[in-house]
Amino acid sequence: MARESVRDKGTFAWLERFPASHWKHLHRVRSPQAPADVTIDHLLVGPSGIYVVIRRPGALEIDLQAARAAAGSVGALLSDRYRHRVMPVLCVDDDDPIAERHGEVLVTGFSTLEHIARSSPVVLSTSEVNGLGTCLGDKLDPLPVVPGEKRGRWKPLAVLAGVAASAAVAAGLLYGADLDALVDLLR
């Protein structure tokens, strides 16, 4: 899948246990039909169905509505044959082993969702999974990664250089062009 057939090492450990030959994954997408504030954190298409995953940041009732809206907007992109295979999922902390139904929304943790998705009955063939994954990948809009979510490696030398530059500026050792050159080096 061109958009996001994510298998980056260390990015989503729980997703690595879903073989790419049988499962398709989209990360941080939005449906054109969904309300503007509804972001789909993970869309997992596999033999046991289509899981529309929203992470739980706020109040339960608001998050349940967001999960329903996200799943409904994904279902609207599919033919009638597949709409009943779409499951809204609200994920809480991964360490939380709960699995509760609130209406049609499954409230669970990521590791429990993995168990549910992998052990549920097969309802989609491999070719249907590939077709649905491609179809949804083409119809959903990818969202940019928010800088606060991007977890890069800590760069101690850059931090130390920044601290040293700040101390030098405070001490009056760097002026004008020297300071600009140092700032360019730190970028």
Backbone hydrogen bonds, N-H to C=O, Kabsch-Sander energy under -0.5 kcal/mol:
donor,donor_aa,acceptor,acceptor_aa,energy
5,S,1,M,-0.5
6,V,4,E,-1.1
6,V,25,H,-0.6
11,T,8,D,-1.5
12,F,8,D,-0.7
15,L,12,F,-1.1
16,E,12,F,-1.0
16,E,13,A,-0.7
17,R,14,W,-0.8
18,F,15,L,-2.0
22,H,19,P,-1.9
23,W,19,P,-1.7
24,K,45,V,-2.8
26,L,43,L,-2.3
28,R,41,D,-1.8
29,V,40,I,-2.1
30,R,141,D,-2.1
34,A,31,S,-1.2
38,V,35,P,-2.0
39,T,37,D,-0.7
40,I,29,V,-2.8
41,D,39,T,-0.7
41,D,53,V,-1.5
42,H,53,V,-1.7
43,L,26,L,-2.6
44,L,51,Y,-2.5
45,V,24,K,-3.0
45,V,43,L,-0.6
46,G,44,L,-0.5
46,G,49,G,-2.6
49,G,46,G,-1.9
50,I,85,R,-2.5
51,Y,44,L,-3.2
51,Y,49,G,-0.5
52,V,50,I,-0.6
52,V,87,M,-2.6
53,V,42,H,-3.2
53,V,51,Y,-0.7
54,I,89,V,-2.7
56,R,91,C,-2.5
63,D,59,A,-2.5
64,L,60,L,-2.7
65,Q,61,E,-2.0
66,A,62,I,-2.1
67,A,63,D,-2.5
68,R,64,L,-2.3
69,A,65,Q,-2.6
70,A,66,A,-2.6
71,A,67,A,-2.4
72,G,68,R,-2.6
73,S,69,A,-2.2
74,V,70,A,-1.9
75,G,71,A,-2.7
76,A,72,G,-1.8
77,L,73,S,-0.5
77,L,74,V,-1.2
78,L,75,G,-1.4
82,Y,79,S,-1.7
83,R,79,S,-0.9
84,H,80,D,-0.6
85,R,82,Y,-1.7
86,V,83,R,-1.3
87,M,50,I,-3.3
89,V,52,V,-3.1
90,L,106,L,-3.2
91,C,54,I,-2.9
91,C,89,V,-0.6
92,V,108,T,-2.5
96,D,93,D,-1.2
100,E,107,V,-2.7
102,H,105,V,-2.9
103,G,101,R,-0.5
105,V,102,H,-1.7
106,L,88,P,-2.5
107,V,100,E,-3.4
107,V,105,V,-0.5
108,T,90,L,-2.1
108,T,106,L,-0.6
109,G,98,I,-0.9
113,L,109,G,-2.6
114,E,110,F,-2.3
115,H,111,S,-1.8
116,I,112,T,-2.6
117,A,113,L,-3.2
118,R,114,E,-2.4
119,S,115,H,-1.9
120,S,116,I,-1.3
123,V,47,P,-3.7
124,L,47,P,-2.1
129,V,125,S,-2.5
130,N,126,T,-2.3
131,G,127,S,-2.5
132,L,128,E,-3.1
133,G,129,V,-2.6
134,T,130,N,-2.3
135,C,131,G,-2.6
136,L,132,L,-2.9
137,G,133,G,-2.1
138,D,134,T,-1.9
139,K,135,C,-1.6
140,L,136,L,-2.2
141,D,30,R,-3.0
143,L,28,R,-2.7
149,E,146,V,-2.3
150,K,146,V,-1.1
151,R,149,E,-0.6
152,G,150,K,-1.0
159,V,155,K,-2.0
160,L,156,P,-2.8
161,A,157,L,-2.7
162,G,158,A,-2.2
163,V,159,V,-2.3
164,A,160,L,-2.8
165,A,161,A,-2.7
166,S,162,G,-2.3
167,A,163,V,-2.4
168,A,164,A,-2.5
169,V,165,A,-2.6
170,A,166,S,-2.4
171,A,167,A,-2.1
172,G,168,A,-0.7
172,G,169,V,-0.9
173,L,168,A,-2.5
174,L,168,A,-0.7
178,D,175,Y,-1.8
179,L,175,Y,-0.8
180,D,176,G,-1.9
181,A,177,A,-2.5
182,L,178,D,-1.9
183,V,179,L,-2.3
184,D,180,D,-2.2
185,L,181,A,-1.9
186,L,182,L,-1.7
187,R,183,V,-0.8
187,R,184,D,-0.6
